[in-house]
Amino acid sequence: MTDELVGFILFWGVWLFVPMLIDGTTAVVYFIGGFRSRPSTRADDKKKPLERYPLVTILIPAHNASRVLPYCLESLRRQTYPHRMIEVLIIDNQSDDDTRAVIAGQQAISFAGSLNWISLPYKGKPGALNAGIHRVNGEIIVNIDADTVLDPEAILEMVRAFELDPNVAGATGSIEVLPADVDPRTGEHVDIHPLKFLMAEAEFLEYYAGFRIGRQYQSQTKSLFTLAGAFSAFRRDVLLKTFMYDERTVSEDTDLTFFIAREFPDRKVIAVAPAVAYVHPTESLKALYAQRLRWQRGQLEVAAMYPEFERHPFRLKGLAISKSLIIDHTLAFPRVVWTFLLPMMYFVGYPLTLVVSATLSMYLIYMVVEGLYQVVSFMVAEGAAKSRIRRHWWMFLFMPAYRWLTFWFRFGGFLAVMMEPREWRASDPITQTREGLQRISTLTLTFLTQSFLPRLAALVGGVLRTK
């Protein structure tokens, strides 16, 4: 009996409980950090008035952004930061819609700051940002996406972080996902497909825990991995001493973050929780796949470029690529194995009840982990976000499935970096398979019509003539 129990624990411990132990430990760490940083324990820096208001430049790369750009600019006009100290530069990179007409219309709206734009003869976000950086005068340069909407306090809170600590070289804001069932123009409820709603709420919870807890911990331990491309800020004097945004990787923002950490070891790269930017939920599973594959591929590409950060994986402070790779890759392989192992166990003689009960038990444990994440998020949340988490408390039932799906999407990035050429946009496996079958069909048809059938006809014709 003892030997059977030991064997049972060893077998299921290796393949099931090891990956869950990693997620569970992370959730416990998040819980402790969330309890210590809940609103009632935070220092009230908002009451401290700024002694100076430096000029802030906001760069907005725009490609076919006519539909979303007005909301982005309206959020800038609602900023509590003095408008006269804000300059906005929109970089249009080969838009073929009404983006330029929208910009002209927005320039006609009253704004105490400056709103200008330039047009580039090429596409690409890195090139657009670099072109803008060389044309502005702001002491602090803020980059936001054209489909991003800033909270009214976002710029003020971002500047406050730089002013309170002169050692801050770069900072990222908190990114929150907007509800999919609310019209951003009117704020009214709209009917959407239940799957799209679940995916948007899962993405919201994932982002909220990641930015409000995960990146705050990274800030405290000087291990912040990425300054979010949707909303980040830099001191201009530091940014001009870097290579800025380079296209050598699909994750140029991570590349820049590592470069600053290497070249300016005495400066800080932090996350500013009160500086909030809102983004739209990912539109489809195809878009989610392309996004996560790009993130994972970019992480691996950047890791290869900065071997000096291959530090001890259990080092608490400082960037440690080895720690991230162990968690994201080495410890991911048990998940890969049990995903295929559990169904196969039935076909090699294991009772169906054992397979089903093991699967359900594993999902139940992950539900507990996700419930802990939601409790942490609720503790640190304020305002509408807190109400949203409370209202959708039942999301812990679906979050394990969402995590499993995004895990496989990210795992695709590990395969892509070894087998596919680098490109910013990626097709999902279904589209790639369909395109591959179409190419095979085209090649087969071309072979039949241009090679096989003419030769067959010539052969038959020759045989008939000899008769």
Secondary structure as the mmCIF struct_conf table of DSSP 4:
data_model
#
loop_
_struct_conf.conf_type_id
_struct_conf.id
_struct_conf.beg_label_comp_id
_struct_conf.beg_label_asym_id
_struct_conf.beg_label_seq_id
_struct_conf.end_label_comp_id
_struct_conf.end_label_asym_id
_struct_conf.end_label_seq_id
HELX_RH_AL_P HELX_RH_AL_P1 THR A 2 TRP A 12
HELX_RH_PI_P HELX_RH_PI_P1 GLY A 13 PHE A 17
HELX_RH_AL_P HELX_RH_AL_P2 VAL A 18 ARG A 36
TURN_TY1_P TURN_TY1_P1 SER A 37 SER A 37
BEND BEND1 ARG A 38 ARG A 38
HELX_RH_3T_P HELX_RH_3T_P1 PRO A 39 THR A 41
BEND BEND2 ARG A 42 ARG A 42
HELX_RH_3T_P HELX_RH_3T_P2 ASP A 45 LYS A 47
BEND BEND3 LYS A 48 LYS A 48
BEND BEND4 GLU A 51 GLU A 51
STRN STRN1 VAL A 56 ALA A 62
BEND BEND5 HIS A 63 ASN A 64
TURN_TY1_P TURN_TY1_P2 SER A 66 VAL A 68
HELX_RH_AL_P HELX_RH_AL_P3 LEU A 69 ARG A 77
TURN_TY1_P TURN_TY1_P3 ARG A 78 ARG A 78
BEND BEND6 THR A 80 TYR A 81
HELX_RH_3T_P HELX_RH_3T_P3 HIS A 83 MET A 85
STRN STRN2 ILE A 86 ASN A 93
BEND BEND7 GLN A 94 GLN A 94
BEND BEND8 ASP A 97 ASP A 98
HELX_RH_AL_P HELX_RH_AL_P4 THR A 99 GLN A 107
TURN_TY1_P TURN_TY1_P4 ALA A 108 ALA A 108
BEND BEND9 ILE A 109 ILE A 109
BEND BEND10 ALA A 112 GLY A 113
STRN STRN3 SER A 114 LEU A 120
BEND BEND11 PRO A 121 TYR A 122
HELX_RH_AL_P HELX_RH_AL_P5 LYS A 125 ILE A 133
TURN_TY1_P TURN_TY1_P5 HIS A 134 ARG A 135
BEND BEND12 GLU A 139 GLU A 139
STRN STRN4 ILE A 140 ILE A 144
TURN_TY1_P TURN_TY1_P6 ALA A 146 ASP A 147
STRN STRN5 VAL A 149 LEU A 150
TURN_TY1_P TURN_TY1_P7 PRO A 152 GLU A 153
HELX_RH_AL_P HELX_RH_AL_P6 ALA A 154 LEU A 164
TURN_TY1_P TURN_TY1_P8 PRO A 166 ASN A 167
STRN STRN6 VAL A 168 VAL A 177
HELX_LH_PP_P HELX_LH_PP_P1 LEU A 178 PRO A 179
TURN_TY1_P TURN_TY1_P9 ALA A 180 ASP A 181
STRN STRN7 VAL A 182 VAL A 182
TURN_TY1_P TURN_TY1_P10 PRO A 184 THR A 186
STRN STRN8 HIS A 189 HIS A 189
HELX_RH_AL_P HELX_RH_AL_P7 PRO A 194 ALA A 209
HELX_RH_PI_P HELX_RH_PI_P2 GLY A 210 GLY A 214
HELX_RH_AL_P HELX_RH_AL_P8 ARG A 215 GLN A 220
TURN_TY1_P TURN_TY1_P11 THR A 221 LYS A 222
TURN_TY1_P TURN_TY1_P12 GLY A 229 ALA A 230
STRN STRN9 PHE A 231 ARG A 235
HELX_RH_AL_P HELX_RH_AL_P9 ARG A 236 LEU A 239
TURN_TY1_P TURN_TY1_P13 LEU A 240 LYS A 241
BEND BEND13 THR A 242 THR A 242
BEND BEND14 TYR A 245 TYR A 245
TURN_TY1_P TURN_TY1_P14 GLU A 247 ARG A 248
BEND BEND15 THR A 249 VAL A 250
HELX_RH_AL_P HELX_RH_AL_P10 GLU A 252 GLU A 263
TURN_TY1_P TURN_TY1_P15 PRO A 265 ASP A 266
BEND BEND16 ARG A 267 ARG A 267
STRN STRN10 LYS A 268 VAL A 279
HELX_LH_PP_P HELX_LH_PP_P2 HIS A 280 THR A 282
BEND BEND17 SER A 284 SER A 284
HELX_RH_AL_P HELX_RH_AL_P11 LEU A 285 MET A 305
HELX_RH_3T_P HELX_RH_3T_P4 PRO A 307 PHE A 309
TURN_TY1_P TURN_TY1_P16 PRO A 313 PHE A 314
BEND BEND18 LYS A 317 GLY A 318
HELX_RH_AL_P HELX_RH_AL_P12 ILE A 321 ASP A 328
TURN_TY1_P TURN_TY1_P17 HIS A 329 HIS A 329
HELX_RH_3T_P HELX_RH_3T_P5 THR A 330 ALA A 332
HELX_RH_AL_P HELX_RH_AL_P13 PHE A 333 PHE A 347
TURN_TY1_P TURN_TY1_P18 VAL A 348 GLY A 349
HELX_RH_AL_P HELX_RH_AL_P14 LEU A 352 VAL A 380
HELX_RH_AL_P HELX_RH_AL_P15 GLY A 383 ARG A 391
TURN_TY1_P TURN_TY1_P19 HIS A 392 HIS A 392
HELX_RH_3T_P HELX_RH_3T_P6 TRP A 393 LEU A 397
TURN_TY1_P TURN_TY1_P20 PHE A 398 PHE A 398
HELX_RH_AL_P HELX_RH_AL_P16 MET A 399 MET A 419
BEND BEND19 GLU A 420 GLU A 420
BEND BEND20 TRP A 424 ARG A 425
HELX_RH_AL_P HELX_RH_AL_P17 PRO A 429 PHE A 447
HELX_RH_PI_P HELX_RH_PI_P3 LEU A 448 PHE A 452
HELX_RH_AL_P HELX_RH_AL_P18 LEU A 453 THR A 466
#
